[in-house]
Amino acid sequence: MPEIDWNRERWDVAHQWDLEGDEWSGMADHCGQSYQDWKSALIIELLHPDLGQDRDILEVAPGHGRFTVEMVDNCRSLTLVDLSPTCLEVCRSRFGDDGQVRYIETDGTSLPGVLDESIDFIWSFDSFVHMERGVIDAYLAEFARVLRPEGRFVIHHAGKREWSLRAVPLTRKLGAPGRVVQRLMSQGRLRDSGCRADVSAGLVGRLVATHGLEVVEQRNAWGAHGEFDLSKFGDVITVGRKP
Ligand SMILES: C[S@@+](CC[C@H](N)C(=O)[O-])C[C@H]1O[C@@H](n2cnc3c(N)ncnc32)[C@H](O)[C@@H]1O
């Protein structure tokens, strides 16, 4: 199960970032689509509509800026929050230090220094998938604090089968065989799940509501015909808003 320390070590130290995040082409491969088409369609459908020169944007966990590059010239201000100091330094070297972009190192659960009701839109792709329930809960509390009324967020997270999560306390005690059984039940897979957290779409929806936020939609595909989808990974994108 991906804890905060696992994430820090993995993304700050171990991962090589050969293409600044564009090395993760497996989701596009699974759809039988080119990576560029997959990424462009995602950006056009789920990121661009919430950008604009009058908008204050926040990205949780930008990594090396795979999606940040789309935001930096299309907002009033951009706040990047990451667990990894190395990732933040790479973003700083890519996107500059002129005051329009802020770089914030987090403890993995909070948005330190981000003022109440100061943000119009929050984006996070390929990062909440590695965050467990408690971390997501803490971030959603922060979203409720920093978003302006009518502010929106888009987060891509794990979406395991709801019923299978009840077995987690037992399968965790069984070591490697338990992990295989849990993957089979929660994702229908024998092999590694890409270190997905043990959360479901329903659980994330309930956590959103707990913090006075609203789910606009939950989906696992985009494109005119739903041709880009996350089904192999069992992931979900939750679009939410602050009333
Ligand atoms: C797989 S990379 C994805 C990076 C980027 N979003 C992309 O799609 O290329 C995961 C990122 O999440 C960050 N991360 C993981 N857990 C985090 C947490 N609890 N709080 C903030 N950042 C976190 C890592 O440091 C890393 O930058």
PDBQT file of the ligand as one rigid body, heavy atoms in Angstrom, charges set to zero:
ROOT
HETATM    1  C1  LIG A 301       3.488   9.296 -10.842  1.00  0.00    +0.000 C 
HETATM    2  S1  LIG A 301       4.040  10.913 -10.456  1.00  0.00    +0.000 S 
HETATM    3  C2  LIG A 301       2.917  11.890 -11.455  1.00  0.00    +0.000 C 
HETATM    4  C3  LIG A 301       3.419  13.262 -11.713  1.00  0.00    +0.000 C 
HETATM    5  C4  LIG A 301       2.549  14.122 -12.649  1.00  0.00    +0.000 C 
HETATM    6  N1  LIG A 301       1.255  14.404 -12.065  1.00  0.00    +0.000 N 
HETATM    7  C5  LIG A 301       2.390  13.462 -13.994  1.00  0.00    +0.000 C 
HETATM    8  O1  LIG A 301       1.277  13.000 -14.306  1.00  0.00    +0.000 OA
HETATM    9  O2  LIG A 301       3.371  13.384 -14.719  1.00  0.00    +0.000 OA
HETATM   10  C6  LIG A 301       3.434  11.117  -8.806  1.00  0.00    +0.000 C 
HETATM   11  C7  LIG A 301       3.678  12.497  -8.205  1.00  0.00    +0.000 C 
HETATM   12  O3  LIG A 301       2.921  12.587  -6.992  1.00  0.00    +0.000 OA
HETATM   13  C8  LIG A 301       3.702  13.192  -5.983  1.00  0.00    +0.000 C 
HETATM   14  N2  LIG A 301       3.084  12.787  -4.711  1.00  0.00    +0.000 N 
HETATM   15  C9  LIG A 301       2.862  11.531  -4.271  1.00  0.00    +0.000 A 
HETATM   16  N3  LIG A 301       2.220  11.548  -3.099  1.00  0.00    +0.000 NA
HETATM   17  C10 LIG A 301       2.012  12.852  -2.799  1.00  0.00    +0.000 A 
HETATM   18  C11 LIG A 301       1.377  13.524  -1.721  1.00  0.00    +0.000 A 
HETATM   19  N4  LIG A 301       0.822  12.845  -0.695  1.00  0.00    +0.000 N 
HETATM   20  N5  LIG A 301       1.321  14.873  -1.743  1.00  0.00    +0.000 NA
HETATM   21  C12 LIG A 301       1.877  15.568  -2.772  1.00  0.00    +0.000 A 
HETATM   22  N6  LIG A 301       2.509  14.990  -3.805  1.00  0.00    +0.000 NA
HETATM   23  C13 LIG A 301       2.565  13.646  -3.821  1.00  0.00    +0.000 A 
HETATM   24  C14 LIG A 301       5.083  12.667  -6.274  1.00  0.00    +0.000 C 
HETATM   25  O4  LIG A 301       6.098  13.386  -5.634  1.00  0.00    +0.000 OA
HETATM   26  C15 LIG A 301       5.118  12.790  -7.802  1.00  0.00    +0.000 C 
HETATM   27  O5  LIG A 301       5.459  14.082  -8.197  1.00  0.00    +0.000 OA
ENDROOT
TORSDOF 0
